[in-house]
Amino acid sequence: MALIVAGLLFHQVNRLWEYGFAGVGQHYAPVFGIRLPRRVAAVGQMAALPVALLLALTTSSLAGGAVVVLLITFWMLATQVRLSDHCWLGAVAAAVMAFTPGRLHALIAEDLLAGVYLTAALLKVNDEYLFTERSAGRVVTTHYLRLLGLPDFPRLVRAVPASVIIVELLAGVLACVPGAERWALGLAILMHLIFGVSGNYPFSVVALALWVTVFSPDGRIEPDGPAWVLWVAPVLVGLLSTATGRTAKGRRSASWLIKDFYQGAVYGALCATAVLSPAPGPNRASVWVPFAHGLVALAFAVNILLVVAGVKLEWSFAMFTSLRPFGRSWLERHRLREWPRYYSLTLPAHIPKSLLQDIDPTFVYLATRDENVVHEGVVHHLEAVARKHAVTFAPQAMTIAPGGCGLVPSQTQQSPPRRRFLDYPAVVPKSLERRYLA
């Protein structure tokens, strides 16, 4: 469990490295809909995970595990805008492991990985992802190639969506087959390396932390092999990451280059540890094995049904699926409930400086752009902050246009924005023609 918590802490360190400490206490778009005081949010972001990791390393009692789960929950409550898929995955893994015997942790980790890969592949099987120019697979690949200064390679770009689905599906199936775990690990290492250098090492690190757990069935991480591999692998992957890592245009600063190396080095160390671990995989001799399989399978089945029912778009353990929040997607055809309401916001004529201390100026700019609309849960809190500073963002409720091409102002009377979970994205384009990565 400690390794999983360390993966979550890796994510948090990356966030602070990228965005700095200025906005640590801001909590204007809480993921769980509960706005925390500035100091409490800052403590949740800065201290919860380090303390949780310390406890996970020093205690194996049930009470200690429960406190670790509470600290992770506190950290999630202090998170805003969105909770990344890998954060939710790590939190679920840590929570399950905290209340189950250590001999089942390897099996639980393997089941979670299989579920992630299989559902990620399944949720990508939609027209937009496979066949359109708006495909998240095509958009991300083209963007990364351009950041590297390479041509688009149209045939390669068109082949990416189907290739990603095949690799994820194969990795998930192999992870389910006793004796095939090493093949699944090899595929996963290559896949997550690509995800990492193109901008999402935190997801890759959490996934590899689970893979190391798979090959540590007795709870001890004891790689068996030449010690130099554990030193050389981090350096080589760190150098590769420094050479190929890109997340934005322009020249990377020294700090960014160091971060790229650090991310690659951590990932390389986890890969080497998993590969050199002598255990063949989880111990399936326990009488609790069918129960563990059933529990994880049920969790993923419910997760998919919630997406199909339209209850949520995020937290699907499936990155860049091309599922869209309103229409022209696989998700729209299975809508069984009312969508969360979205609102257009207007920039106040006069913006107090004190307001921009409570709300990130970049987010204010993004939320008030004419082409964007904002989730009602965020609007609820933005308006509360604005009223405190004697201004308003004048929220206007939006609805889908009759032709289905975008969102337009609602002509019916709407109740005020509600306090809600961010189970849908905080900000989306008004136009359904715009590319949107969910």
FENMO-V569369 format. One record per backbone hydrogen bond with DSSP energy under -1.0 kcal/mol. CO is the residue of the C=O (numbers start at 1). NH is the residue of the N-H. If there is no record, write none. Layout:
# FENMO-V569369
co=CO nh=NH
co=CO nh=NH
This chain:
# FENMO-V569369
co=1 nh=5
co=2 nh=6
co=3 nh=7
co=4 nh=8
co=5 nh=9
co=6 nh=10
co=7 nh=11
co=8 nh=12
co=9 nh=13
co=10 nh=14
co=11 nh=15
co=12 nh=16
co=13 nh=17
co=14 nh=18
co=15 nh=19
co=16 nh=20
co=21 nh=24
co=23 nh=26
co=29 nh=81
co=30 nh=33
co=31 nh=422
co=37 nh=41
co=38 nh=42
co=39 nh=43
co=40 nh=44
co=41 nh=45
co=42 nh=46
co=43 nh=47
co=43 nh=48
co=47 nh=51
co=48 nh=52
co=49 nh=53
co=50 nh=54
co=51 nh=55
co=52 nh=56
co=53 nh=57
co=54 nh=58
co=55 nh=59
co=61 nh=65
co=62 nh=66
co=63 nh=67
co=64 nh=68
co=65 nh=69
co=66 nh=70
co=67 nh=71
co=68 nh=72
co=69 nh=73
co=70 nh=74
co=71 nh=75
co=72 nh=76
co=73 nh=77
co=74 nh=78
co=76 nh=79
co=79 nh=31
co=80 nh=82
co=84 nh=88
co=85 nh=89
co=86 nh=90
co=87 nh=91
co=88 nh=92
co=89 nh=93
co=90 nh=94
co=91 nh=95
co=92 nh=96
co=93 nh=97
co=94 nh=98
co=101 nh=104
co=102 nh=105
co=104 nh=108
co=105 nh=109
co=106 nh=110
co=107 nh=111
co=108 nh=112
co=109 nh=113
co=110 nh=114
co=111 nh=115
co=112 nh=116
co=113 nh=117
co=114 nh=118
co=115 nh=119
co=116 nh=120
co=117 nh=121
co=118 nh=122
co=119 nh=123
co=122 nh=125
co=124 nh=126
co=126 nh=130
co=127 nh=131
co=128 nh=132
co=132 nh=135
co=135 nh=139
co=136 nh=140
co=137 nh=141
co=138 nh=142
co=139 nh=143
co=140 nh=144
co=141 nh=145
co=142 nh=146
co=143 nh=147
co=144 nh=148
co=145 nh=150
co=146 nh=149
co=153 nh=157
co=154 nh=158
co=155 nh=159
co=156 nh=160
co=159 nh=163
co=160 nh=164
co=161 nh=165
co=162 nh=166
co=163 nh=167
co=164 nh=168
co=165 nh=169
co=166 nh=170
co=167 nh=171
co=168 nh=172
co=169 nh=173
co=170 nh=174
co=171 nh=175
co=177 nh=180
co=180 nh=184
co=181 nh=185
co=182 nh=186
co=183 nh=187
co=184 nh=188
co=185 nh=189
co=186 nh=190
co=187 nh=191
co=188 nh=192
co=189 nh=193
co=190 nh=194
co=191 nh=195
co=192 nh=196
co=193 nh=197
co=194 nh=198
co=195 nh=200
co=196 nh=199
co=197 nh=246
co=200 nh=204
co=201 nh=205
co=202 nh=206
co=203 nh=207
co=204 nh=208
co=205 nh=209
co=206 nh=210
co=207 nh=211
co=208 nh=212
co=209 nh=213
co=210 nh=214
co=211 nh=215
co=213 nh=216
co=216 nh=219
co=226 nh=229
co=228 nh=232
co=229 nh=233
co=231 nh=235
co=232 nh=236
co=233 nh=237
co=234 nh=238
co=235 nh=239
co=236 nh=240
co=237 nh=241
co=238 nh=242
co=239 nh=243
co=240 nh=244
co=241 nh=245
co=253 nh=257
co=254 nh=258
co=255 nh=259
co=256 nh=260
co=257 nh=261
co=258 nh=262
co=259 nh=263
co=260 nh=264
co=261 nh=265
co=262 nh=266
co=263 nh=267
co=264 nh=268
co=265 nh=269
co=266 nh=270
co=267 nh=271
co=268 nh=272
co=269 nh=273
co=270 nh=274
co=271 nh=275
co=272 nh=276
co=276 nh=224
co=286 nh=289
co=288 nh=292
co=289 nh=293
co=290 nh=294
co=291 nh=295
co=292 nh=296
co=293 nh=297
co=294 nh=298
co=295 nh=299
co=296 nh=300
co=297 nh=301
co=298 nh=302
co=299 nh=303
co=300 nh=304
co=301 nh=305
co=302 nh=306
co=303 nh=307
co=304 nh=308
co=305 nh=309
co=306 nh=311
co=307 nh=310
co=309 nh=336
co=329 nh=333
co=331 nh=334
co=332 nh=335
co=341 nh=376
co=342 nh=398
co=343 nh=374
co=344 nh=396
co=352 nh=356
co=355 nh=358
co=355 nh=359
co=360 nh=364
co=361 nh=365
co=362 nh=366
co=363 nh=367
co=364 nh=368
co=369 nh=372
co=371 nh=430
co=373 nh=428
co=374 nh=343
co=375 nh=379
co=376 nh=380
co=377 nh=381
co=378 nh=382
co=379 nh=383
co=380 nh=384
co=381 nh=385
co=382 nh=386
co=383 nh=387
co=384 nh=388
co=386 nh=391
co=387 nh=390
co=393 nh=346
co=396 nh=344
co=397 nh=410
co=399 nh=408
co=401 nh=404
co=405 nh=432
co=406 nh=401
co=408 nh=399
co=421 nh=423
co=423 nh=313
co=423 nh=314
co=426 nh=375
co=428 nh=373
co=430 nh=407
